Each structure stands twice: as C-alpha cells, then as structure tokens.
Amino acid sequence: MHQLFLVVGAILTVAASSGPASAQDYPNRTVRIVVPYAPGGGASLLAQIVGNKISELMNQPVIVENKPGAGGNLGADLVAKSAPDGYTLLLHTSAMSSISSLYTKLPFNPAKDFVPVSMVIATQLVIAGSPNIASTNLREFVNVAKENPGAYNFGSSGPGSSLHLFAQLFCTEAGIKLVDVPYRGDAQMVTALIAGEIQLAFLPQANGVAAVQDHLVRGLGVTGVKRMRALPNVPTALEQGIKGLEVGSWVGMFAPAGTPPAIVLTVQQYLAKALADSKVREWLMSTGQEPVGNSPAEFDVQFKADIARFGEVVQTANIPKLD
C-alpha cells in the first residue's frame, strides 16, 4: 500500500508539473500567425511587421500564413481547431465581432472557441472612390447614387468582413442602393478600385491612406469622430451629414480556446513590447493606425461588447444572413 501511494504521488507530481513547465518553456519553436485574408492587405502587412519584431524578441521564428476565404472564416476555423499551445495564433479584424450575427451557420463559435489575446491596433477606415468617378467627396457621391439606384457598386473583402459591414451600414444610413462586389482581400479590392471596376470601397488605413496620398484613389471621407492625422483634408462622414459611421475598427490577436492563461499572457507581453518599438510605432502612426497592445481581459471586454454592438447594427441595417 505504501508503494502504491508513492507511485500515485509520483504520477500526480509529474502531472502537476507538466502544465506549468510547458508554459515556462514557451516559446521554444516556430510560432504561426494566421491571417484569414489574402497577402498584401492591411491585416497581412500588419502581421508581417509586428510578427518580425515578435520573432526578434522571442528569439524564435514567427511565420505569417495567409488563409483567405469565406470572409475570413476559413482561416479562423483553422486556428479554432489548432492545438491550444500558443504556437498557432489568429490575427483578425473586427469582423470577428460580426460574423456570428451575419452567418446562419459557422463551423466555430467566435465567443467560445477563441481566447482574446490583445487588441493590436485601433483604426479608422478610409472611404475611397475610384479616380474615374466625378464625385470629390462623400456627399456628392451619395447625391449621384440616389439619382441612379443600383447603378454604382462597392467592393468588399468578402461577406461578413468589417469592410463589407461598414459599406452596408453606409448604404443604409445614406439611403442609397449599391451593388456589392466581393474580393478575396482588400489588396485586390484596391486594385479594382484604381482600375474603375468598382466605384467605392471602405479601405483599411494601412493601404487606404497610401492610395489616397499617392492619388491612386479619391479620399471621399473617413469613419470615426475626427479626421485622420495622415489625411487632414479628408472630412469625416459625420462632417458630411452622414451618421452611423462614428464607430472605429480594430485588428486583434486571438488564440484557440483552452490555451493556458500563462501562455496567453506571454504572447500579449511580447506583442505589447513589439508595438512599443519605435520603428513599429512610427510605421503604425504614419498610416493612421493606433497601437494598442492591451491586456487579454481588457480585449475580452471590448470583443464581447462589439459582438453585441454589431449584432444590433446587422439587425438595424437589415443585412441578410449568409449561409
């Protein structure tokens, strides 16, 4: 009996020590950041820049893997079903807050199958027009679109993406009808906008600001309650009499549900240090993106609040659910 107690005690000791040890050893191999959009887009650029700095801080390889498809759901599903060990992470936009309201069925539960790690950046959106249109601001575009219902279209980075949701909200608030043209990512959408294949698009700051500054597209307006520092001459939608677009967007990092809290916190700490780096911060600020890097608990509160908020937006805007 004494020997049995010794054996059981040894097993319990090993079991108790194995969990903390794995957290203490993290990271000891390659970390993968999955971006659920096509390469070249705003989220992908952000993941590359922040990931490179995290790799330097961790002294471990950090690779960015693009998994576009289904409005970001393909990549998110991959991470949801990955091992909860901190080696597969998801970098997603605020579309994560709306997909449960937009889809009749999902292969994962955004609120239950992920652990919020940290908000990476807070951002406004650039409301851009094709250089081929006559409108020079958002109010002019709205007036022309009202006179020609269904004659103009807008680009989106897939059904349920934040860019799609904001564009649909804009149509509802402005009282206009535009045709949705989905793309696999916002990089393709910018190319289509420049070429005149679409007339309007809501763009992330990372590539929207540069496109306007380089005169490739027209800056018709911006979301939020104040003008972007990078685009001081482009008025907000609110300034132009269009309400409902005062809310901002964000990009956040998530881990699969069940990831040990100690590992989640370690990832957040590396991320916060990367965002505090002067070169990373300078790049973010130059493109109008505000680095955040808040705690898992703080991001969790924001994430759940946005799920409720976007649920109301989808219902109010009468946005049809997707299969």
PyMOL commands that set and color helices and strands:
alter all, ss='L'
color gray80, all
select helices_A, chain A and resi 2-25+42-58+70-80+94-97+99-102+138-147+162-174+186-195+205-213+261-276+278-286+296-316
alter helices_A, ss='H'
color red, helices_A
select strands_A, chain A and resi 31-35+62-66+88-93+114-123+125-129+153-156+179-182+200-204+218-222+249-256+290-291
alter strands_A, ss='S'
color yellow, strands_A
deselect
rebuild
show_as cartoon
